[in-house]
């Protein structure tokens, strides 16, 4: 498998057509078809559903598309790093983070440190954070927990109360804090992933004996905030997004009896930190402490207790 194979496949995925991909690449249609067939043979599964004038990705093709983009990005970074080293420049600090940390905390933390080298900040899902660290595509990872961090080291560990986003005209906006019982029979906005924060929240509703009306669910906290602004339904969101990327037309309150949102900084064990990593992590700590009510920094040995599975 070569980079040309990945570029060809991604051109087909982007255009939805072998003919259009060939035109974009400046190649013939038969040669693009042949490359895709050889790639499918090498991988052992079909990448495309072929129709008369278009193609769709198979389920395997959709999964491989993300991997192909990561591999091409890694090849690109490898060339950039080699050129930087040859020119006597410091290697870029490569950061990968989930959306809440990437948007809510890292920009402010980076503003507080002396950027002595180039910084690369990529946003991805929690599983993408661990993938990029394990494959050497990132130096530091920032993710909500729990995740499968086998083979990785937790450098710093935090938790904070979940946040409730409210419209200013909501009766609950007059309170300093909000409890689950305040949401009895109300429509709420919650997260979509049933195995992570949303599951913990629904279990907390059940333990409290509180029933909310049918929920609006989304996989992005920033979308949840907009849903609240437009519909008036209170949103249960992570505190990093709520306080780190505040919406000026909403009021944010701590949700005191909901599960705490847990997140951490990860890296591969035993790697030698660059000179500006510790200042960045210290700046991140200052930003988080200043912005997020109820934030706690934990001993990293406490991760199993904080992320224990629900009964």
Secondary structure, 3 states (H helix, E strand, C coil): CCHHHHHHHHHHHHHCCHHHHHHHHCCCHHHHHHHHHHHHHHHCCCCEEECCCCEEECHHHHHHHHHHHHHHHHHHHHHHHHHHHHCCCCCCEEEEECHHHHHHHHHHHHCCCCCCCCEEEEECCHHHHHHHHHCCCCCEEEEEECCCCCCEEEEEEEEEECEEEEECCCHHHHCCEECHHHHCCCEEEEECCCCCHHHHHHHHHHHHCCCCEEEEEECCHHHHHHHHHHHCCEEEECHHHHHHCCCCCEEEEEECCCCEEEEEEEEECCCCCCCCHHHHHHHHHHHHHHHCCCCEEECHHHHHHHCCCCC
